[in-house]
């Protein structure tokens, strides 16, 4: 997957007004863990914070921000 795919994915996020997101909150058409990983390593998104919603036994969720 080239950087062009990542740029198109980020452009679609921006078009929809998404600046920060959790994976589970993305629309189905944009929910792609592979893209998140590749965008992270390309420096296009960065970890904003770790969300700890729910009880302590709940898993922690990463909130991503478009750089």
VOLUM-622777 format. One record per residue: residue in one letter; x, y, z of N, C-alpha, C in turn. Coordinates in Angstrom, 3 decimals. Example, Ala and Ser with C-alpha at 12.3 -4.5 7.8 and 13.67 -1.06 7.14 Angstrom:
residues 2
(r "A",(13.190,-5.690,7.800),(12.300,-4.500,7.800),(13.200,-3.300,7.800))
(r "S",(12.850,-2.250,7.080),(13.670,-1.060,7.140),(12.900,0.030,7.870))
//
This chain:
residues 67
(r "X",(0.849,-1.173,0.000),(0.000,0.000,0.000),(0.894,1.236,0.000))
(r "X",(0.670,2.103,-0.924),(1.535,3.268,-1.064),(1.074,4.414,-0.171))
(r "X",(1.901,5.427,-0.114),(1.542,6.592,0.686),(0.352,7.326,0.084))
(r "X",(0.092,7.086,-1.191),(-1.070,7.701,-1.845),(-2.364,7.215,-1.188))
(r "X",(-2.427,5.931,-0.830),(-3.606,5.394,-0.154),(-3.802,6.057,1.208))
(r "X",(-2.715,6.264,1.907),(-2.785,6.919,3.215),(-3.273,8.349,3.056))
(r "X",(-2.766,9.046,2.056),(-3.187,10.428,1.811),(-4.674,10.496,1.471))
(r "X",(-5.166,9.551,0.691),(-6.590,9.517,0.355),(-7.442,9.244,1.593))
(r "X",(-6.973,8.352,2.454),(-7.679,8.015,3.687),(-7.742,9.228,4.604))
(r "X",(-6.614,9.933,4.761),(-6.567,11.135,5.595),(-7.445,12.234,4.993))
(r "X",(-7.422,12.369,3.680),(-8.265,13.376,3.016),(-9.743,13.107,3.280))
(r "X",(-10.128,11.843,3.276),(-11.521,11.495,3.549),(-11.887,11.804,5.010))
(r "X",(-10.954,11.544,5.932),(-11.202,11.898,7.332),(-11.421,13.406,7.473))
(r "X",(-10.551,14.192,6.844),(-10.662,15.648,6.911),(-11.954,16.126,6.260))
(r "X",(-12.325,15.505,5.155),(-13.546,15.879,4.434),(-14.773,15.683,5.321))
(r "X",(-14.738,14.653,6.142),(-15.855,14.357,7.044),(-15.759,15.126,8.367))
(r "X",(-14.722,15.945,8.507),(-14.578,16.768,9.704),(-14.036,16.027,10.911))
(r "X",(-13.353,14.929,10.682),(-12.796,14.132,11.777),(-11.362,14.587,12.021))
(r "X",(-11.105,15.126,13.223),(-9.759,15.582,13.577),(-9.114,14.657,14.601))
(r "X",(-9.903,14.183,15.538),(-9.448,13.183,16.505),(-10.437,12.026,16.462))
(r "X",(-9.941,10.822,16.712),(-10.816,9.659,16.615),(-10.258,8.480,17.376))
(r "X",(-11.151,7.595,17.749),(-10.809,6.267,18.233),(-11.203,5.312,17.116))
(r "X",(-10.521,4.216,17.014),(-10.798,3.257,15.937),(-12.268,2.865,15.913))
(r "X",(-12.822,2.563,17.057),(-14.200,2.070,17.109),(-15.227,3.127,16.751))
(r "X",(-14.864,4.412,16.812),(-15.802,5.484,16.515),(-15.816,5.894,15.046))
(r "X",(-14.904,5.349,14.247),(-14.857,5.696,12.826),(-16.027,5.060,12.084))
(r "X",(-16.490,5.696,11.007),(-17.514,5.059,10.170),(-16.958,3.759,9.580))
(r "X",(-17.820,2.825,9.283),(-17.395,1.519,8.775),(-16.514,1.626,7.538))
(r "X",(-16.796,2.595,6.679),(-16.023,2.729,5.444),(-14.589,3.199,5.693))
(r "X",(-14.328,3.792,6.869),(-12.983,4.285,7.184),(-12.300,3.485,8.288))
(r "X",(-12.973,2.508,8.845),(-12.432,1.734,9.963),(-11.471,0.677,9.438))
(r "X",(-10.183,0.995,9.484),(-9.161,0.107,8.948),(-7.908,0.212,9.818))
(r "X",(-7.667,-0.790,10.622),(-6.506,-0.773,11.529),(-5.189,-0.683,10.771))
(r "X",(-5.128,-1.311,9.610),(-3.903,-1.266,8.813),(-3.571,0.167,8.419))
(r "X",(-4.580,0.931,8.039),(-4.354,2.328,7.658),(-3.887,3.145,8.849))
(r "X",(-4.451,2.883,10.008),(-4.031,3.609,11.210),(-2.562,3.329,11.495))
(r "X",(-2.171,2.080,11.417),(-0.778,1.705,11.678),(0.157,2.348,10.660))
(r "X",(-0.197,2.267,9.386),(0.657,2.847,8.340),(0.717,4.367,8.447))
(r "X",(-0.410,4.998,8.787),(-0.433,6.459,8.940),(0.403,6.884,10.145))
(r "X",(0.395,6.070,11.196),(1.206,6.363,12.383),(2.684,6.343,12.029))
(r "X",(3.129,5.317,11.321),(4.536,5.220,10.955),(4.949,6.244,9.902))
(r "X",(3.982,6.716,9.107),(4.268,7.761,8.118),(4.286,9.143,8.755))
(r "X",(3.867,9.232,10.019),(3.871,10.506,10.726),(2.679,11.392,10.397))
(r "X",(1.627,10.806,9.840),(0.449,11.573,9.446),(-0.529,11.728,10.606))
(r "X",(-0.567,10.737,11.490),(-1.379,10.834,12.700),(-0.479,10.587,13.900))
(r "X",(-0.926,11.052,15.053),(-0.162,10.820,16.272),(-1.122,10.499,17.415))
(r "X",(-0.594,9.862,18.427),(-1.379,9.489,19.580),(-1.664,10.746,20.395))
(r "X",(-2.929,11.040,20.590),(-3.331,12.223,21.326),(-3.388,11.930,22.822))
(r "X",(-4.087,10.862,23.169),(-4.190,10.450,24.564),(-4.695,9.025,24.609))
(r "X",(-4.705,8.469,25.786),(-5.245,7.139,25.988),(-6.531,7.302,26.776))
(r "X",(-7.626,6.860,26.195),(-8.936,6.989,26.814),(-9.173,5.797,27.723))
(r "X",(-9.625,6.071,28.912),(-9.925,4.995,29.854),(-11.391,5.079,30.242))
(r "X",(-12.243,4.848,29.273),(-13.683,4.863,29.530),(-14.085,3.561,30.188))
(r "X",(-15.009,3.634,31.111),(-15.531,2.427,31.727),(-14.747,2.011,32.955))
(r "X",(-15.042,0.826,33.444),(-14.371,0.322,34.643),(-12.898,0.009,34.387))
(r "X",(-12.170,-0.210,35.465),(-10.728,-0.469,35.348),(-10.421,-1.701,34.513))
(r "X",(-11.312,-2.659,34.504),(-11.044,-3.881,33.744),(-11.251,-3.678,32.237))
(r "X",(-11.860,-2.569,31.855),(-12.075,-2.297,30.426),(-10.744,-1.980,29.759))
(r "X",(-10.649,-2.305,28.488),(-9.400,-2.043,27.777),(-9.238,-0.553,27.536))
(r "X",(-7.996,-0.120,27.465),(-7.710,1.284,27.205),(-7.753,1.514,25.706))
(r "X",(-8.269,2.667,25.318),(-8.402,2.976,23.901),(-7.531,4.179,23.549))
(r "X",(-6.897,4.117,22.404),(-6.033,5.205,21.945),(-6.851,6.198,21.147))
(r "X",(-6.666,7.474,21.463),(-7.296,8.542,20.701),(-6.237,9.095,19.762))
(r "X",(-6.511,9.058,18.448),(-5.574,9.502,17.427),(-5.931,10.903,16.970))
(r "X",(-4.923,11.661,16.601),(-5.091,13.028,16.112),(-4.362,13.170,14.783))
(r "X",(-5.015,13.819,13.824),(-4.368,14.057,12.536),(-3.315,15.138,12.734))
(r "X",(-2.070,14.832,12.342),(-0.954,15.748,12.561),(-0.936,16.876,11.565))
//
